[in-house]
């Protein structure tokens, strides 16, 4: 701390006159960082960047106005997670790409993939016997007036985390399909699908690696600590906080693996129908 810092105090539980410093205010610095980010987005992306920021605000609105209150009321976190994810996608895709066939294909591919993520999340979270019992959930349980399903909360978190990755890959795949179809009208059906999947496969490899690095980075201090203590590998990966991150990575990656070909198929079907007068001379056309 230094002179001029804003600090937060908490009264001691053991005496009326004792106070302790529990935190310092970081609001000013976070506002400056946010402004820097906003300016950089607008400078590099123009109006599209501006619309993406509005989509970001709508995402926060869905989370804090709809999802959080509903879960605190005792609603199913899994159901709220899927509904909330769909509500997040609608304004985000519309503001970024407009209401067109590309955004419809993207939305369809993501929603179907999210149901898949929800199903496998529910299965493996229960199979792995996670409790999702940490310090924050302990205090949440004490503060909430309604019973909260913490396993469902974990699954909902996985679903929400997967949305961002699926949004990225699905939007790009849809854009690739329609760009290829526009550039080469002779590409239809299976040929169009194969050409789009050439890029899709590269994108899958890159994003899966990004997911692994993101989750590893978030738990890196813990990994270092356990390594120093010569923790056996079996014990290390069996720790719930480590196993959860592994499960998140693999489940999100599984949704991504489905979203790429699924979105490509949907976009290919829509793009092919845009050329009804064209005759495709193979048995694999749609």
Buried (B, 14 or more C-beta within 10 A) or exposed (E): EEEEEEEEEEEEEEEEEEEEEEEEEEEEEEEEEEEEEBEEBBEEBEEBBBBBBEBBEBBEBBBEEBBEEBBBEEBBBBBBBBBBBBBBBBBBBBBBBEEBBBBBBBBBBBBBBBEBBBEBBBEBBEEEEBEBEEEEBEEBEEEEEEEBBBBBBBBBBBBBBBBEBBBBBBBBBBBBBBEBBEEEEEBBBBBBBEBBBEBBEEBBEEBBEEBBEBBEEEBEEBBEEBEEEEBEEEEBEEEBEBBBBBBBBBBBBBBBBBBBBBBBBBBBBBBBEEBEEEEBEEEEBB
